[in-house]
Amino acid sequence: MAFGLDARDFATRTGAFFDAEGRYLQAAGFLLAPAGRVATAVYSTSAIGRLTAADTLGLIDYLTSKRS
C-alpha cells in the first residue's frame, strides 16, 4: 500500500501503468522475498489482474517449497 507518492514517479520506477488523464495508477501488486527482492509482480490495466489473498498465499507456499 502506498499513500502520498507521486503517481507518475512511482509508475516510472516500478513499471506500473499511469493514467495521465485521470492522474492515477492502475493496480500493481508486488510479492517481496524476505531479502527484499521482488519475487513476483502483477500489473493491471483494467478491473482484472490483481493478486488475490488466496493466490498470494498459494504462491508463497509454492516459492517456499522450491527453496527447500
N, CA, C and O atoms as CSV, one atom per row, in Angstrom:
chain,resi,resn,atom,element,x,y,z
A,1,MET,N,N,0.850,-1.154,0.000
A,1,MET,CA,C,0.000,0.000,0.000
A,1,MET,C,C,0.903,1.226,0.000
A,1,MET,O,O,1.944,1.250,0.657
A,2,ALA,N,N,0.496,2.215,-0.729
A,2,ALA,CA,C,1.276,3.450,-0.797
A,2,ALA,C,C,0.317,4.636,-0.714
A,2,ALA,O,O,-0.774,4.609,-1.284
A,3,PHE,N,N,0.733,5.652,-0.010
A,3,PHE,CA,C,-0.079,6.857,0.120
A,3,PHE,C,C,0.833,8.062,0.029
A,3,PHE,O,O,1.906,8.096,0.631
A,4,GLY,N,N,0.391,9.053,-0.733
A,4,GLY,CA,C,1.123,10.302,-0.818
A,4,GLY,C,C,2.299,10.295,-1.783
A,4,GLY,O,O,3.061,11.260,-1.844
A,5,LEU,N,N,2.449,9.215,-2.534
A,5,LEU,CA,C,3.533,9.167,-3.515
A,5,LEU,C,C,3.138,9.897,-4.785
A,5,LEU,O,O,1.955,10.047,-5.090
A,6,ASP,N,N,4.131,10.342,-5.510
A,6,ASP,CA,C,3.897,10.913,-6.823
A,6,ASP,C,C,3.606,9.754,-7.779
A,6,ASP,O,O,4.492,8.944,-8.049
A,7,ALA,N,N,2.395,9.667,-8.285
A,7,ALA,CA,C,1.963,8.520,-9.088
A,7,ALA,C,C,2.807,8.343,-10.344
A,7,ALA,O,O,3.167,7.218,-10.690
A,8,ARG,N,N,3.119,9.408,-11.013
A,8,ARG,CA,C,3.917,9.301,-12.241
A,8,ARG,C,C,5.318,8.780,-11.919
A,8,ARG,O,O,5.841,7.929,-12.639
A,9,ASP,N,N,5.926,9.282,-10.849
A,9,ASP,CA,C,7.251,8.834,-10.449
A,9,ASP,C,C,7.222,7.353,-10.047
A,9,ASP,O,O,8.113,6.589,-10.417
A,10,PHE,N,N,6.205,6.961,-9.297
A,10,PHE,CA,C,6.071,5.563,-8.892
A,10,PHE,C,C,5.943,4.658,-10.114
A,10,PHE,O,O,6.552,3.589,-10.166
A,11,ALA,N,N,5.158,5.082,-11.088
A,11,ALA,CA,C,4.989,4.300,-12.315
A,11,ALA,C,C,6.317,4.155,-13.050
A,11,ALA,O,O,6.639,3.077,-13.548
A,12,THR,N,N,7.072,5.220,-13.116
A,12,THR,CA,C,8.365,5.180,-13.789
A,12,THR,C,C,9.320,4.220,-13.091
A,12,THR,O,O,10.059,3.488,-13.749
A,13,ARG,N,N,9.307,4.220,-11.771
A,13,ARG,CA,C,10.235,3.386,-11.004
A,13,ARG,C,C,9.839,1.916,-10.957
A,13,ARG,O,O,10.705,1.053,-10.817
A,14,THR,N,N,8.553,1.614,-11.071
A,14,THR,CA,C,8.093,0.231,-10.880
A,14,THR,C,C,7.548,-0.431,-12.132
A,14,THR,O,O,7.396,-1.653,-12.170
A,15,GLY,N,N,7.251,0.356,-13.156
A,15,GLY,CA,C,6.653,-0.213,-14.352
A,15,GLY,C,C,5.138,-0.254,-14.305
A,15,GLY,O,O,4.505,-0.760,-15.231
A,16,ALA,N,N,4.547,0.268,-13.239
A,16,ALA,CA,C,3.086,0.315,-13.129
A,16,ALA,C,C,2.528,1.234,-14.219
A,16,ALA,O,O,3.226,2.116,-14.719
A,17,PHE,N,N,1.290,1.020,-14.569
A,17,PHE,CA,C,0.648,1.821,-15.604
A,17,PHE,C,C,0.043,3.080,-14.991
A,17,PHE,O,O,-0.701,3.013,-14.012
A,18,PHE,N,N,0.371,4.222,-15.575
A,18,PHE,CA,C,-0.106,5.522,-15.101
A,18,PHE,C,C,-1.130,6.055,-16.083
A,18,PHE,O,O,-0.872,6.113,-17.285
A,19,ASP,N,N,-2.285,6.442,-15.582
A,19,ASP,CA,C,-3.321,7.048,-16.407
A,19,ASP,C,C,-3.113,8.556,-16.370
A,19,ASP,O,O,-3.448,9.212,-15.384
A,20,ALA,N,N,-2.563,9.097,-17.441
A,20,ALA,CA,C,-2.219,10.519,-17.480
A,20,ALA,C,C,-3.451,11.416,-17.406
A,20,ALA,O,O,-3.403,12.492,-16.809
A,21,GLU,N,N,-4.549,10.976,-18.009
A,21,GLU,CA,C,-5.765,11.795,-17.993
A,21,GLU,C,C,-6.346,11.891,-16.587
A,21,GLU,O,O,-6.686,12.980,-16.124
A,22,GLY,N,N,-6.457,10.754,-15.912
A,22,GLY,CA,C,-7.006,10.742,-14.559
A,22,GLY,C,C,-5.967,10.948,-13.475
A,22,GLY,O,O,-6.301,11.126,-12.304
A,23,ARG,N,N,-4.685,10.922,-13.881
A,23,ARG,CA,C,-3.560,11.101,-12.972
A,23,ARG,C,C,-3.579,10.100,-11.815
A,23,ARG,O,O,-3.444,10.474,-10.650
A,24,TYR,N,N,-3.751,8.822,-12.161
A,24,TYR,CA,C,-3.743,7.782,-11.145
A,24,TYR,C,C,-3.038,6.541,-11.694
A,24,TYR,O,O,-2.824,6.410,-12.900
A,25,LEU,N,N,-2.687,5.643,-10.790
A,25,LEU,CA,C,-2.058,4.379,-11.161
A,25,LEU,C,C,-3.114,3.303,-11.337
A,25,LEU,O,O,-4.107,3.260,-10.611
A,26,GLN,N,N,-2.888,2.445,-12.304
A,26,GLN,CA,C,-3.650,1.213,-12.365
A,26,GLN,C,C,-3.048,0.284,-11.312
A,26,GLN,O,O,-1.934,0.509,-10.839
A,27,ALA,N,N,-3.789,-0.750,-10.952
A,27,ALA,CA,C,-3.340,-1.651,-9.893
A,27,ALA,C,C,-2.009,-2.308,-10.239
A,27,ALA,O,O,-1.770,-2.704,-11.380
A,28,ALA,N,N,-1.162,-2.414,-9.243
A,28,ALA,CA,C,0.106,-3.136,-9.354
A,28,ALA,C,C,0.320,-3.838,-8.020
A,28,ALA,O,O,0.141,-3.240,-6.959
A,29,GLY,N,N,0.700,-5.098,-8.078
A,29,GLY,CA,C,0.942,-5.853,-6.858
A,29,GLY,C,C,2.321,-6.469,-6.887
A,29,GLY,O,O,2.775,-6.941,-7.930
A,30,PHE,N,N,2.989,-6.468,-5.750
A,30,PHE,CA,C,4.334,-6.995,-5.655
A,30,PHE,C,C,4.415,-7.934,-4.463
A,30,PHE,O,O,3.930,-7.612,-3.378
A,31,LEU,N,N,5.025,-9.087,-4.662
A,31,LEU,CA,C,5.317,-10.013,-3.578
A,31,LEU,C,C,6.821,-9.973,-3.387
A,31,LEU,O,O,7.583,-10.297,-4.297
A,32,LEU,N,N,7.244,-9.569,-2.188
A,32,LEU,CA,C,8.667,-9.432,-1.915
A,32,LEU,C,C,9.189,-10.646,-1.170
A,32,LEU,O,O,8.538,-11.163,-0.262
A,33,ALA,N,N,10.367,-11.094,-1.566
A,33,ALA,CA,C,11.056,-12.164,-0.857
A,33,ALA,C,C,11.609,-11.589,0.448
A,33,ALA,O,O,11.718,-10.371,0.586
A,34,PRO,N,N,11.957,-12.450,1.401
A,34,PRO,CA,C,12.459,-11.947,2.695
A,34,PRO,C,C,13.620,-10.966,2.572
A,34,PRO,O,O,13.731,-10.052,3.389
A,35,ALA,N,N,14.480,-11.129,1.584
A,35,ALA,CA,C,15.620,-10.223,1.425
A,35,ALA,C,C,15.247,-8.906,0.747
A,35,ALA,O,O,16.103,-8.040,0.564
A,36,GLY,N,N,13.971,-8.748,0.373
A,36,GLY,CA,C,13.526,-7.511,-0.251
A,36,GLY,C,C,13.480,-7.557,-1.763
A,36,GLY,O,O,13.050,-6.592,-2.394
A,37,ARG,N,N,13.912,-8.656,-2.358
A,37,ARG,CA,C,13.864,-8.826,-3.823
A,37,ARG,C,C,12.412,-9.046,-4.245
A,37,ARG,O,O,11.639,-9.667,-3.515
A,38,VAL,N,N,12.049,-8.545,-5.405
A,38,VAL,CA,C,10.708,-8.768,-5.925
A,38,VAL,C,C,10.620,-10.211,-6.411
A,38,VAL,O,O,11.314,-10.605,-7.348
A,39,ALA,N,N,9.758,-10.995,-5.763
A,39,ALA,CA,C,9.568,-12.397,-6.140
A,39,ALA,C,C,8.612,-12.506,-7.323
A,39,ALA,O,O,8.791,-13.354,-8.198
A,40,THR,N,N,7.605,-11.653,-7.346
A,40,THR,CA,C,6.687,-11.597,-8.474
A,40,THR,C,C,6.011,-10.231,-8.492
A,40,THR,O,O,5.889,-9.567,-7.462
A,41,ALA,N,N,5.582,-9.834,-9.661
A,41,ALA,CA,C,4.865,-8.565,-9.820
A,41,ALA,C,C,3.695,-8.797,-10.755
A,41,ALA,O,O,3.799,-9.546,-11.727
A,42,VAL,N,N,2.587,-8.151,-10.455
A,42,VAL,CA,C,1.386,-8.248,-11.282
A,42,VAL,C,C,0.943,-6.835,-11.616
A,42,VAL,O,O,0.739,-6.012,-10.723
A,43,TYR,N,N,0.795,-6.557,-12.908
A,43,TYR,CA,C,0.375,-5.238,-13.372
A,43,TYR,C,C,-0.976,-5.347,-14.058
A,43,TYR,O,O,-1.236,-6.321,-14.765
A,44,SER,N,N,-1.826,-4.373,-13.860
A,44,SER,CA,C,-3.150,-4.391,-14.454
A,44,SER,C,C,-3.413,-3.102,-15.211
A,44,SER,O,O,-2.908,-2.039,-14.850
A,45,THR,N,N,-4.204,-3.209,-16.260
A,45,THR,CA,C,-4.623,-2.014,-16.996
A,45,THR,C,C,-6.132,-1.854,-16.974
A,45,THR,O,O,-6.683,-0.991,-17.657
A,46,SER,N,N,-6.799,-2.692,-16.184
A,46,SER,CA,C,-8.261,-2.593,-16.078
A,46,SER,C,C,-8.706,-3.177,-14.747
A,46,SER,O,O,-7.915,-3.272,-13.809
A,47,ALA,N,N,-9.957,-3.563,-14.666
A,47,ALA,CA,C,-10.523,-4.032,-13.400
A,47,ALA,C,C,-10.148,-5.463,-13.050
A,47,ALA,O,O,-10.580,-5.961,-12.010
A,48,ILE,N,N,-9.361,-6.146,-13.877
A,48,ILE,CA,C,-8.931,-7.503,-13.543
A,48,ILE,C,C,-7.414,-7.555,-13.486
A,48,ILE,O,O,-6.739,-6.604,-13.880
A,49,GLY,N,N,-6.882,-8.656,-12.999
A,49,GLY,CA,C,-5.445,-8.837,-12.982
A,49,GLY,C,C,-4.777,-8.439,-11.688
A,49,GLY,O,O,-3.640,-7.968,-11.692
A,50,ARG,N,N,-5.471,-8.623,-10.579
A,50,ARG,CA,C,-4.899,-8.281,-9.285
A,50,ARG,C,C,-4.526,-9.543,-8.513
A,50,ARG,O,O,-5.115,-10.606,-8.709
A,51,LEU,N,N,-3.541,-9.405,-7.637
A,51,LEU,CA,C,-3.210,-10.501,-6.742
A,51,LEU,C,C,-4.325,-10.643,-5.712
A,51,LEU,O,O,-4.695,-9.672,-5.053
A,52,THR,N,N,-4.850,-11.840,-5.576
A,52,THR,CA,C,-5.833,-12.087,-4.518
A,52,THR,C,C,-5.101,-12.661,-3.316
A,52,THR,O,O,-3.968,-13.126,-3.438
A,53,ALA,N,N,-5.739,-12.630,-2.166
A,53,ALA,CA,C,-5.120,-13.198,-0.969
A,53,ALA,C,C,-4.847,-14.686,-1.162
A,53,ALA,O,O,-3.770,-15.165,-0.810
A,54,ALA,N,N,-5.799,-15.413,-1.712
A,54,ALA,CA,C,-5.629,-16.853,-1.920
A,54,ALA,C,C,-4.488,-17.140,-2.887
A,54,ALA,O,O,-3.675,-18.027,-2.632
A,55,ASP,N,N,-4.416,-16.408,-3.986
A,55,ASP,CA,C,-3.325,-16.602,-4.949
A,55,ASP,C,C,-1.970,-16.282,-4.314
A,55,ASP,O,O,-0.991,-16.993,-4.540
A,56,THR,N,N,-1.920,-15.231,-3.536
A,56,THR,CA,C,-0.676,-14.827,-2.892
A,56,THR,C,C,-0.204,-15.886,-1.907
A,56,THR,O,O,0.975,-16.239,-1.892
A,57,LEU,N,N,-1.120,-16.399,-1.078
A,57,LEU,CA,C,-0.751,-17.448,-0.129
A,57,LEU,C,C,-0.290,-18.710,-0.848
A,57,LEU,O,O,0.669,-19.355,-0.426
A,58,GLY,N,N,-0.975,-19.059,-1.934
A,58,GLY,CA,C,-0.564,-20.212,-2.726
A,58,GLY,C,C,0.814,-20.018,-3.321
A,58,GLY,O,O,1.618,-20.951,-3.341
A,59,LEU,N,N,1.096,-18.835,-3.801
A,59,LEU,CA,C,2.406,-18.535,-4.379
A,59,LEU,C,C,3.493,-18.584,-3.311
A,59,LEU,O,O,4.585,-19.096,-3.561
A,60,ILE,N,N,3.207,-18.061,-2.134
A,60,ILE,CA,C,4.174,-18.118,-1.039
A,60,ILE,C,C,4.480,-19.575,-0.688
A,60,ILE,O,O,5.642,-19.936,-0.503
A,61,ASP,N,N,3.446,-20.409,-0.597
A,61,ASP,CA,C,3.656,-21.839,-0.324
A,61,ASP,C,C,4.521,-22.467,-1.408
A,61,ASP,O,O,5.448,-23.218,-1.102
A,62,TYR,N,N,4.230,-22.169,-2.666
A,62,TYR,CA,C,4.988,-22.723,-3.788
A,62,TYR,C,C,6.449,-22.284,-3.732
A,62,TYR,O,O,7.353,-23.113,-3.842
A,63,LEU,N,N,6.682,-20.989,-3.563
A,63,LEU,CA,C,8.050,-20.485,-3.544
A,63,LEU,C,C,8.819,-21.019,-2.332
A,63,LEU,O,O,10.012,-21.302,-2.437
A,64,THR,N,N,8.157,-21.158,-1.197
A,64,THR,CA,C,8.794,-21.711,-0.017
A,64,THR,C,C,9.197,-23.167,-0.238
A,64,THR,O,O,10.273,-23.588,0.187
A,65,SER,N,N,8.338,-23.928,-0.898
A,65,SER,CA,C,8.650,-25.342,-1.159
A,65,SER,C,C,9.812,-25.488,-2.135
A,65,SER,O,O,10.560,-26.462,-2.057
A,66,LYS,N,N,9.974,-24.539,-3.050
A,66,LYS,CA,C,11.065,-24.592,-4.030
A,66,LYS,C,C,12.418,-24.307,-3.366
A,66,LYS,O,O,13.453,-24.769,-3.848
A,67,ARG,N,N,12.414,-23.561,-2.280
A,67,ARG,CA,C,13.664,-23.240,-1.572
A,67,ARG,C,C,14.196,-24.428,-0.782
A,67,ARG,O,O,15.398,-24.533,-0.539
A,68,SER,N,N,13.302,-25.312,-0.389
A,68,SER,CA,C,13.701,-26.459,0.450
A,68,SER,C,C,14.474,-27.488,-0.309
A,68,SER,O,O,14.874,-28.504,0.260
